């Protein structure tokens, strides 16, 4: 099980001058620090790499509103204007930025390094800082390689493992390496003299406003169309075609539909699911109606289930390793040179609708245990995590949404850049002001579609098996009741469901090759000396008693140990 050098890890790393980084390949010596980069370079005129006597300024990703930073004081170019703005009010500087970006700014005059990520952490970034040196990178693998090459000791983070065994993703800035931390969404960090000072410049808004349903629909529609226009225009600016996810759900459907209506029609819709499942049938019908090119990857070959180490490495072990199912394999097979951004519907369902149907719970104080992949193991987590969030909904959106589901972006960004109009900062401001009574139960979501895009409602909604119309609400409840009853019966009889988009338990139990491969991986790694005794016992229990997802949670930890600790 050796590491495949064809994993195409893309990214960058900057480090203090006293660290050797030649283990990564050819690098630049910038005097005060060294810099390695193997970037996608999808949007080179958006990227910044500026080095002079006063500063080093680096930004990776893309920015929608570069023109807002062009300064009248003689800084007519984007890199110089960005750096000039950066030296002012940094909170205001980052609040003004729109796009997907991360990077660092080295102020040579003050020997101060500022590390930053965008409001949603679409572009994730990590840092290491001690009394002697620092590192900044978007790739945990790069950072570990440098620590090893320099003989710097580092340690396994048991807390990260406990997050993985319960939630299946991190709840804070933890990584599996205790000394390396992730910068959370909407934050920047200042590194100086071995100390780190964190600053939050953005938080997802909460607090509803008085408005009618008609006003809510207009607000949602206007903000969403602006978000779609921004994303797809960035592709067009660079001459790219549009790569757009499409499933049987509502979120990706609305992205591709509205983009088409706005004139962005050179789309390749991509989908992956079990062969002939509703997800494939619905998405292909939508693509055919819009006359888009369409590509579906069946998951039934199960080859993606062998990619534990590749997926763990590519997503920085931030979430359960096989959560993206076959998406990595599909992107690996594409000629991604044709595309700039992979446009997704990430977290859309929870934003236009709500995570919870009870207002008291949704708007109440945050608490742990609501969105765990497994509840077989019980751990106590630091209550200070909860104090960072105003409501349970915001806590869920950031942790389950941005730190969990959106971790797949780290995988995708080895091939393309990523975006979701639902996570556009200005769209969030609009939709999170809509009254809870409208948002819950997809009420305003369906009103929006009916009022503005009725033709999009003529296709079945995979989640419920009916068309997304208020008039079919009763049929939806009947189908849901039947679906739930069948699920409870299968669970009581310990039978996996073969009729889902990704029937992983069914595949695992019925494919001896997959089962043998993953169980062999487990047996070869579970006795790692890195694991504390009690944690190993917990992992053994979860792997023995758990479903396929719970086994994957265990395998993710073992893969992280194999990749980052070489044990």
N, C-alpha and C positions, 0 to 999 in steps of 0.2 A: 504494500500500500504506500508507494512512494509518491511524493508530491509531483504532480504533473506540471511541467514547465510551460505547457500550452494553455494555462489558465488565463493568460492575457490580463494579468493584474495591472490596472491603470491607476495612476495617482502621483503623489508628490511627497517629498519629505524635506524639511529644513531642520538643521541642527546646529548647535553651538560649534565653534571652530575646533574645540578640543575633542570632538567625536569623529571617528573614522566612519565614513559612509560608503566607501568604495565597494563594499559587499553588495550594494544595490546596482552598481554599474557606474557609468560615466556621470560625473557631477560637476557643479560649478562652485568655485571658491569665491565667495563674495566678501572676503576680508574678515568681517565680524562673524560670519556664519557660512555654512555650506548648504547647497541646495541641489536636490535630485528631483527630476520630474520625467514621468513617462505618461503624459496626458493624452486624452482623446483629441484635444484641439478641435472640437466641433465648432466652437465659436471664437476664433482667435482674436477678432477685433473687440470682443467683450472681455477677454482675459487681460490681466495686467501683470507685467513683470517689469518693475521699475527699480533700478539700483543706481544711487548716486552718493555723494559725500554725506548727505544727511539722513538717508532713509533707504530701506528696501521695502517695496510694496508689491504684494503678490495677491492676485485674485483668480480663482478658477471657477468656471461655470458660465452663467449668462445673466445679463441685466437688461431689463426692459426700458428703464428710464435714464439712460446714460446722459441724454441731453439736459436733464435736470441738474447735473453736476458741472456742466461747462461754465467756467468762471469768467466773469468780465475782467478780472485782474490780470489778464494776459495768459491764463491757462486755458488755451483753446482746445487742447487734446484731452481725451478721456482719461488716460493714466495720470497725467499731471493734475487734472481737475479733481479726480478721485482722491489723490494723495493730499491735495490742498484742503479739501473738505474734511478729510480724516483728521487733520491737525486741529480742527475746531471742536465743536460739541459732538463727541462720538456717539452718544445716544441718539441725538437728532440725525446724525449722519446715517446710522444704520436703519433708523425708523423710516427714512426717506427712500431707501433702496427697495427695489422691486425685482424679484427674479429668484434664481437658485444659485447660490454662491457660497464659497468659503475661502479662507486665506489667512494671511498674517501680515503685520506691518511692523517692521523693525525700525524704531526711532534710535538712530545711532547717537544722537546728542544726549539722550537720557538713558541709553542702554535699556530700553523698554520694548518688549515684544508684545504685541496685541494679536490675539487669535480670535477669529470670528466665524460665525456661520449665519445662514439666513434665518428668517423668522420661523420657518417650519423645519429647519435642519434637513431640507431636501438634499443639500450637500453636507454630509457629516464630516466632522473633523475631531482629531484627538491630540492630546498634548502630554508631554512628560517634562517634569521640571524638578531639579534638585539643586543643591547649593552650587554645583560645579557646571551644570549644563542644562540644555533644554532640547526638546524635539517637538515638532509639529508635523502632523501627517493626516491624510485621509485613509491610510491603510495601516491597520494594526500589525499586519504581517511585516511591513517595512520596518516598523519601529522595533519589533522583536528581533529582527535580523541585526539591526544596529546595536541593540543592547548586547546581544551575543558576541558580535564582532569586537566589541570594546570590553568584554569581560565584566560587564556591569550586572550584578545580581538583580533578579526580579522574582516576584512571588505570585503563586496561584491565589486568586481572589475567591474565597469560599462563598462570599456574599453573592457574587455574580452567579455561581452555581445554584444557589438557593432560589434566586430569581428565575433561573432557567427551569428548574424542576417544578415550579409552581406556575408562574405566569407564561413562561416560554419566551420572555423578552426581558430587558433590563427596566427597572423602575426608576433608576437615577443615572448618574454619570459613570457607573461602574463598567469595567471591562473585566475579562478573565485575568488580566495582569494588574495586580494591585497598584503598581506605580504609574499606570497609564489611565487617563481619564478621558471621557468623551465630553465635549462641549455641548450642553443641552440647547434645544431650540430657542431662538430669540436671545442668545447670550453672546457676550464677548468676554475674553479673559485677558488680564494683563500679567505678564510674567516678568519678574525682575528680582535679581538677587536670590534666586531659589524659592521665591514666594509667588503664589498665584492669587490674584484678586478677581473674583467673578462679578460680572455686571449683567443684569437682565435689562434688555432694551425693548422687549416685546412680550406681551402675553395675549393669548387668544381672548377676545372680548366676551363678556357675558353681561346680561342685563337687558331684558326685553323692553320694547317701546310700544306705545299705543299706535295701532294702525288697523285698518280693515284688511280682510283677506285679499281684496283686489289690490290694495297698496302693497301688501306683502308679495304678491305675485309679480308686480311691476318691479319692486326692489330686487327680488331674486333674479328675475330675468335680465334686467339691465346690468347688474353686477356680473352675472355669469357670462353674458355675451362679451363684456369687456375682458374678462379673464381668458376666455377662449381666443378672442382676437389677439390678445397679447402673446399667448403661447404659440399659436400657429403662425403669427406674423414673424416670430423669431426664426422659424424654419424658412419662411419665404425670403427673409432678409439675406440668408446665406445660400439660397437656391436648393434647399433640401425638399424632398418629398415628406409627407406626413405619416409617421408610424403611430397608429392609434389602436389601443387595446379595445376589444369588443367581446362582450360576454352576453349571457342571457339576462343580466341584471339591468337596472336603470341607469347607474352612474356612467359607465362607459358608453352606453347608448346615447345619453344626452350630450356627451362630449363630441362624439362623432357626428351626431345629427345636427347639432347647432353649428359646428365647424363647417359642415357641408352647406348649411343654409347661408353662412357668412361668406361662402365662396371658396373655401379651402377644400377642394374636391379631389386633389391628387393624393388620396389616402390609401395606405395599405392597412387594412384591419387585420389584426392578429388575435388568435384565440387558441386556448389549449384546455382540453378536458377529455373525459372518457369518450371514446368514439361513439357517435350517434346519440349522445346524451342531449337533453334539452338545450344545454349551453351552446353546443355546436349548431343545433338546428335553428335556434332563435338568432344567434349572431350571424349565421350565413344568410338568413332571410333578410335581416336588416341591411347587411352589406350588399346583397343582390338588389334590394329596392333602391338603394342609393347609388348603385352602379360603381361600387368601390372594389378595388382588388382585395382579395380575401385569402388568408392563409390560416389553416387550422392544424395544430399539432396534436395528434392523439396521444394520450398518456398510457395507453394500454400496453405498449412495449416495455414499460417499467424501467427503461434505461436510466431515467432521472433518479430513481431510488438508489442508485449506486454512487451518487455524487455527494455523499455526506461531507467529505473533506473539502471538495471544491466549493461547495455552497457555504460551509462554515468559514472558510478563508475569505471568500468574496464578500460575505456580509459582516465581516469582522466579529463573528460569533455574537452578534447583537441580538439575534432571535433564533428560534428553532430552525434547524438547518434545512429541512425540506419544505418549508412553508411556501416557497414559490413554485413548487411542483415542477412542471416541465418548462417554465418560462426561460430558464437559463439555456436549456438545450435548444429552444426555438431561436433565441437570439444568436446563439453560437453558430447556427446554420445559415443565418441571414447574411447578406451583403449589407452590413450596417453603414457602409460609407455613404449610402444614399440618403440617410436619415439624420436629423439633428436631435430632436426630442422624442422620446417615447411618451405619448400623451395617455395618461391613465385617468381612471375615475377614483383614485385613491381617497378613501375615507368619506366619499360623497354621501353614502347612505346615512351615516351617523351625523353628518353636518346639516343637510337639508331636513332630515328627520332628527330624531334624538336617540341617544343610547337607551334611555329609560322611558317607560310610559307613565311613571308616577312623578309628578312635579316636585314633591317634597324630596324624593330621592335624587332626582336629576339636579336640582338646585341646592341640595343640602351639602353639608360638610363632607369632604372626601373620606373614603374608608377603603381599606384593603380587601381583597378577596372577591371582587365582583367580576373580574374578567380573566380568571386563571385557566390555563389549558388543563391543569390537573389540581384536584383538591385532596389527593391522597396523602400528601405530606403537609404538615403544618409548621410554619416558621413565623417568628416574630420579626417584623420589619420596622425600621426606624420611623417613628411618627413625624419626624421633621420633614420627611418626603411629602407628606400630605399638606403640610403648612404652606407649601409653595403654590397651592392651587385654591382658587376661591370656591369652586363647586365640584361635586362628583363628576359632572359632565366634562368639565375642563380637564380634570385629572385623567379621565378615561380617554379623551381625545389626544392628550399628549402622550400618555404611556402606551395604551393599547394601539392608538392610531399612529402617532409619529415615531415612537421608539420601537413599536412592534411591527405593525403591518408595513409601514414605510421603510423598514430595514431592507426590503427587497430592492429598493432603489440603489443600495450599495452594490448589489449584484448587477443590475441593469447598467450601471454607470461604467462598467468595464467595456460596454459596447456603444451606448448612446447616453445622452443626457435625459433627464426625466422631468415630468411635470404633471400636475393635476389642477385643473381650473377650480376645483372645490377647495383647494388649499391656497388659493390666491388671497393675499392679505386683505384686499379691499372687498372681495366677495365674502370673506369671513365676517368682516365688519357689518356688511349688509344682512347676511342671513342670521347671524347670532342675535340680532335685535328683534327678529320676528318672534311674536308671542309663543310660548311653549304650547299653548292649546292648539295653535295652527301646525306647529312642527311635529308634534307627536303622532305616531301611527301613520306616518307618510301623508298626512292630510294635505298639507300645503304643497308637498312634492307632486301629488297627483293632480291637485288644482292647477299647478304651474304647467304641467304637461298638457292637461286638457285645454287650458286657456290659450297656450302659445304654440304647442306642437302636437295637436290631436292625432296626426298620422303616426307619430312615434308610439302612441298608446295602442295601436292596432296589433302589436306583436306581444306574445305571451311574456309575462314576467316570470322568469325561471324560479325565483324565490317562492312563489305561491302557486304557480301553474295556471294563472289566469291573466287576463290583460290588465295593465295598471290603470284601472278606471274605478272611480268611486261607486259606479253603478254595479260593479262586480264584487263589492266588499263582502256581501254575504257568502257568495260562492268561494271567495278567498278564505273566509273563516271555516267553512265546511271542509275545504281541501286541507287547510292547516290542521284542523282537528284530526282528520284521517291520517295525515302525515305524521303528526305527533304520536297518535295511538300506535301506528305501525312501528315507529321508532322505539317506543317504550316496550312493545312486545319483543322486538328483536334484541333489545338490551337485556330483557329478563331471560331470554333464551340463549343469551351470549352468542348471537348470530350477527355478523357484520352486514351492513347494508350495501348490496351490490348496485343500487340504483341511485347513486349520488354522482355529483360532478367528479369527485376524486375519491372513490371508495377504497381508501388506503388500507383499512383493516381487512377488507375483503381480499384485496390483492396480496397483502402480506400473508394472510392465512392460506391462500390458495396457490401461491407461487413459491415452490420449494427453493429455487435458486436465489431469489431475493431474500427469503427468510434465512437461508444458510449464510449468505454473504453478510447480512447485518448482524446475525447472531455470532458469527465468527469475529467480526470487528469488535463486538461487545466483549466477548471472552478474552480476546487478545489485549484489551486495553483496560478492563475494569480493575485490574490489580496494580495500576500505576501507583508508584510511591508518592506522587504528588497529592493524591486524594487523602484527606483525613478519614480516619476509621469510621466515624459515624456517618459522614457524608457518603462514603462508599456503600455502607449498609442501606442507606436511603435509596441510592441509585439502583442497587440490586433489587430492592423491593419494587420500585417503580417499573423497572424493566420486566420483571417477572409477572407483575399483576396488571400492568397498564395496557392500554390500547396502543395502536401504532403511533399516534402523536406523542403519547407519553414515553414510548420507547425512543422516539426521535429526540425528545428532550434530553434523555440520558446520553444518547449518541452524540448530541451536539457538544456536551461537556467533554466527553472522551475525545472527540475530534479536536476541540480547542486545546486540550492537553497535548495531544499528538502533534499538532501544528506549531504551537507556541512554546511548548516546553520540551519538545523532542523526546517525549517519554511515552 
